[in-house]
Amino acid sequence: MIATEPSGEPRNSSYDVVIVGGAMFGSSVAWFLASNPDFDGSILVVEKDPSYEFTSTAHTNSCMRQQFSREINVRVSQFAAEFVKNFRDFMGDDERVPDLPFQCFGYMYLADNEAFADALRESQTVQAACGAGTRIMSAEEIKHEYPFYNVDDIIAGSHNLVDEGYFDGNTLFDWWKRSARERGAEYIANEVVSMARTGDGTRIESVTLKSGEVIACGTVVNASGPRAVRTSRMAGIEIPVEPRKRYTFIFAAENPLDRDLPLTIDPSGIHMRTDGTYYMAGCPPDDDPAVDYDDFVQDHSIWENKVWPVLANRIPQFEAIKLMNSWAGHYAFNTFDQNAILGPHTEVSNFIFVNGFSGHGFQQSPAMGRGTAEWITYGEYRSLDLTPFNYARIAENRPFTEKAVI
């Protein structure tokens, strides 16, 4: 089947699965569903802006790490690394599918106090039990391997050179979207504006599009990114997900480093890494409230007053740098415990969450898309047990906190 550009009108009046949002997670779920030989249903993906210009997907830094404090998050990222490294195989050995570049120079967490150093050691134990290559380094060891760092205030670091770094996430997304459509998933440029529940309130029976069509549905998947609560409210459901602004800066160094810069998490909260021939840095604002869904305005003082001084202190060669580009994007931030919200609602059983990734979304999208497709097809997770992320913990006020949030 040849995929055509999405129209604004659905071809049918009823679908087995309606996915609200067609960016990374919507397309991941659509692709894994359409690729599953045990799923023979119809799929409709509704995306309000098929240019994806203002999605979190468009603003991603495509980073990947295994340095998490929860075992399941480590396992999720390990599958992502496997998926990226064997992308063509996973895509059915399609000759058109390219190999995905994966720059594995690792993450480097730097601790300037014993409490944080102890937290890194505790997390390293979790990661090592999963087979991750993370090691705890002293300041002297860090300085020996990466002489450009100023480690005068550093007690310890945590570093992993195996399957950590950044990858070509945009190509992955493009191929998921393209292949899902070729395999039968229907994409439309439209917007879900309301949902109707059955008389007993236990299921969504239809969604209404902005263009007026009422679409009957078997399952609804909320893949709306930072707008997740807008979608859930159509079903009468509240979830603790809000848009938080995050800044990214691309800069050139007058005196480039003689080796790759790991994705370094400074104790200040600012992170930096090699980005091709340039470097990338990022951070949240000091005051970090929820923002408007359409607010992508940059605070240019953050670069001058916050980021640059930290870069120059941590890496003295970065005293002479030039800002080349910058942007603001949104995290779909889960204020409850900074972990994904997955699976069915506890009362509205066919309303499925794929929300609240709090900045981990790109690297978690392969495992979460696969798991969601399994849940829809089989009523259970079969590859990885993703139940710790299920919505039920929200209803039961039972946080599943991830400490390693950047």
N, C-alpha and C positions, 0 to 999 in steps of 0.2 A: 504494500500500500504506500502510495506517495503522499507525504504530508504537504498540506497546503497551508497558506497563511491563515491564522484564525479569523473567523468572521465574528460578528457581534450577536448572531442568533444561533441558538442550539438547533441541531437537526431533529431532535426528538423531544417528546414531552415528559419522558421518564428515563431515569438512569439508575443503575445499581449503586454507583458511587458518585457523589458530587464533591469535588475538592474546591474549597474556597481559598484561592491564592495559587498562582502558578509559578512562583519563584522557586528557589532551591528546594524547599521542603515539599511544596505541592508537586513539583516535577519529579522529585525523588520517589514519593509515594506512587505517583502515576506510572513511572517507569517500572518500579518493582512489581506493581500490580499487573501491568500489561505484559510483563515478562514471565509471570508465574503461570506455568501450564495448568495449575489447579484452579486458577481464577478465570472464569469465562464470562464475566459480567461486563457491563458498559460503564465507561468512565467519562465524566464531564469535568473539565478543569476551567474554572471561572476566574479570570484575571482582569482586574479593572484597568491596568496599564501594561499592555504587552511590550512596551519599550523597557519596562523594569527599571526605569531611570532612577526612581527614588526608593527602591527596595533595599533592604539590608544586603541582599545578594549583590547588587551593583556596587556597594560600598565596602565589600569584604576585603580583608587583607589575606585571605586564603591560607591561614596558618594552621599548623597541625602539631599537636604535642600529646605525649602520654603522661605528662607530669600533672596528674590529678590526685586528689585525696581520697576518692572513692573508686573501688575496684571496677565497678561497672563502667565508669567513665573512661578508665584506662582501656578496658576491653572494647568499648565503642570506638575509641580512636585507633586501636590496633587493627580493627576491621577496616577503618577508613584508609589506613596506610596500605593494607593488603589490596583494597579496591583500587587505589590510585596506582600502585605499582603494577597491577595486572588489569588495567582498565580495559584494554582491548578484549582480553579473555572474558571479562565480566559482561562486556557488551556483545557477546555472541561471536567473538572472533571476526567482527565486521572489518573488512580491509580498509574501509573509509575512516575508521576511528584511529586517531593519532595516539602515540604514547604521550602520557602526561609528564611534563617536567616536575621533578620533586627535589627541592633543594634541602638536603638533610644536614644543616649545620647546627641544629639543636636549639633548645631553649636554655638560658642561663638565668636562674633565679639567684639574686644576690640578697643575703641577709646581713643586716647591720645590728642585730640584737639577738640575744640567746633564745628568746621566745620564738622568733621567726625561724631561726636555725633549727630549733627542736621540731617545729612544724614541718620543715623540709625533710628532716631525718625521718619523721613519722610517715610522711607521704612516700618517701623513697622506699620504705619497707613494703608498703602496699604495692608500689609499682614493680619492685623486684620480684614479688610473689607472682606477678602476672608475666614475668619474663622481660620486663622493660629494662633498657640499658642505663637507667639513671644512676648517677653516682654523686655522692657528696664530696665536695672539694674544699680544701682549706684556702684561705686567701693566698697563701704562698703558691699552692698548686694552680690556682686561677691565674696568677701573675706569670707563672712559668709558661703556661700554655697560651695565654692571651696577654702579652706584655703591654698592650695599649691601655688596659684598664687601670684606673686609679682605685686601689683596693684598701686604702689607708683606714677606712671606716668599716670594712667588710669582715665579718666573722667566718662566714661559710657561703658556699654556693651549691646549687643543684643543677646538674647538666646531663644531657642525654643526646648523643650523636646518632642514635638509631631511630629512624623513622620520625624524626622531629625536624620541623623547619617550615617551609611553605611550598605550595603546589599550585598548579594552574586550575583553580577552581572554576573559572569562567568557562573554560572548554568543557569541563565535566558537566556543568549545568546545561550548556548548549546541547550537548549530546543526549543528556537525559530527556530534555524537552523534545528534541527532534525524534529520538528513537521511540519515546512514548507515543507520539502522534503516529509514527509509522506503524506501531503495533496496535493502533486502534483507539487510543485515548483522544478525546475531542477537546480542543482548547477553544475557548471563545473570549473575545474582548468585551467583557460585560462586568456587571457587579451584582452580587447578591445583596438585596436590600431588606429582606425579611424572611422569616421562616415560620411555618405552621406546625404545631405539635398535634399529635393525636388527642382524642378526647380525654384519655386518661393521663396525658402528659408524658408518657414514657418513651415516645419516639418522635423524631422529626418526620413528617409525612411529605412536606414539600418546601421548596425555596422559591422565592419570587425574585426575578431579575429586574434590574433598573429599567430594562426595555419593556417590561410588563409581563413577560412569560412566567407562568407558574409551572415549576418542574417537580414532578414527583421523584422521590429518591429513596433508596434503600439504606444508604449510609451517607452521612455528611462528615467531611474531614476539614477541620479548622487549621489551615496552613497560612494564616494571615499575617505572620511575622509580628511586627510591633503593633499592628492593628487587631491583634487576636481578641481582645476583650470586646471590640466593636462587633465582631462576628459572633462571639459567644452570647452576647446580650440579646441577639436576635432569637436565640433559643431560651432566653430567660436565665442565663448562667453567668455568674461573675467569676473571673479568674484574675490572679494577681500579676498581670503582665502589663507593662507600660513601656513606652518609648523613652530611652535614655540616650542623650547625645554623646557621641564619641568622635574624637578628632584624629585625623591622620595627616602626617606631614612627610613629604618627600624632599630630601635635601642632598646636595653634593658637598663633598669635602675637598678643600684645597689640597690637603695631604691625606689621600685615601689610606686606609689600613692595609697592611700587607697580607691579610687573610680575611676570610669571611667573619662577619660579626654575628655571633649567635643572637637569636631573639632574646635580648637581655631585658629582664624585668628589674628595674632599679628599685631600691627601697622607697623611693618617692612615689612609685606607682606608674612612672613613665616607662614605656618600653621602646626598644630600638632594635633594628636589624639591618643586615645587608638587603638590598633590593635591586638586583642586577648590578648596574654600574653606579647606582645611587644608594642611598640609605633611607630607611623609613623609621619614623617615630610616631608614637600615639599615646593618648591619655584621655581620661575623662576630665570634665571641668571640676574645679574645686567644690563648687556647689552643684550637686548632681540630681536635680529634680526630674520628674517626668516633663516632657516637652510636647508641644503640639505635633501631631502626626506629619504636618507639612513644614515643620521648622527645621531647616538645614542651614540656617545662618551661622556663619563662623564668627567666633570671638578671636580676632587676630592678635589680641594682647597675650593670649595663651602661649603662642610661640615665643614671643620676645621675653615675657616675664616668667614663664614656667618651664617650658621645654628646653629651649636653648641653654639656659644656665645649667640645667641638670646634665645635658649632653656633654657640655664642656668640662664639667667637674668629673664626670665618670670616665670620659675618654678625652684627655687633654688635646689630642689631635683634632677634636671637633670644636676647638675654639674658632677655627676659620672654616665656616660652612656657609652655604647659600641655599636658602629655601627655594625649591623649584616648583612645588605644587602642594596643595592642601585641600582637604574636604572634611565635611562633617557628615557622619552617618548615624544610624540609630541601632542600638541594641534592643532586642525584644527581651526586656529585663524582667525576670521573675523575682518579685520583691519578697516572696515567701521563703525561698531557700536557694535561689540562683541555679536551680537545676531544671532540666526539661520537664514539661508537663505532657504526658503521653497517654494514649489509650482512651477507653470510653468514659463518658460521664457516669456517675453512680446511679442516676435516676433516668436520664435521657439516654438510653442504651445505645442508640445508633449515632450519637454525636461523638466524634473522635477528635482528640486533641493531638496536635504536633506543634507545640508552642513553648515559649519562654526559655529559649536556649542561652540567653544572657551572654552572648558573644562567642559561644562555642559552636554555633550552628553549622558552618561549612564543614568542619571536620567531623561533626556528628551526623551529617545528613545521610551518608550511606547506610549506617546501622539503623538509624531511626526510620528511614524510609522503608528499608527491608522489614523491620519489625512491625511497622504499622500495616504494611501489606500482608504480612503473616496474620496479624490480628484480624484484619477484615476477612481474609480468606478462610482461616482455620479457627478463629476465636481464641487463639493462644499465640504466644511467641515461641518460635521453634529454633531459631539460630542462637540468639542471646536472650537471656531472661531479663527483659526490660521492665518488669513489674515494679521495681523501686521507683520508676518515674511516673507510674500511673496516677491519674487524677485523684484516685481515692485518698491519697495522703493529704491532699488539699482539703477535702471534705472532712477528714478526721483530724485536721490540725496536727499533722505528724510530719514535721519538716525532714527532708533528706538533703542536708546541706552540703554543698561543694565548697571547700575552703579555697581552692585554687582558681579564683576568678580574676581575670585581668581587666 
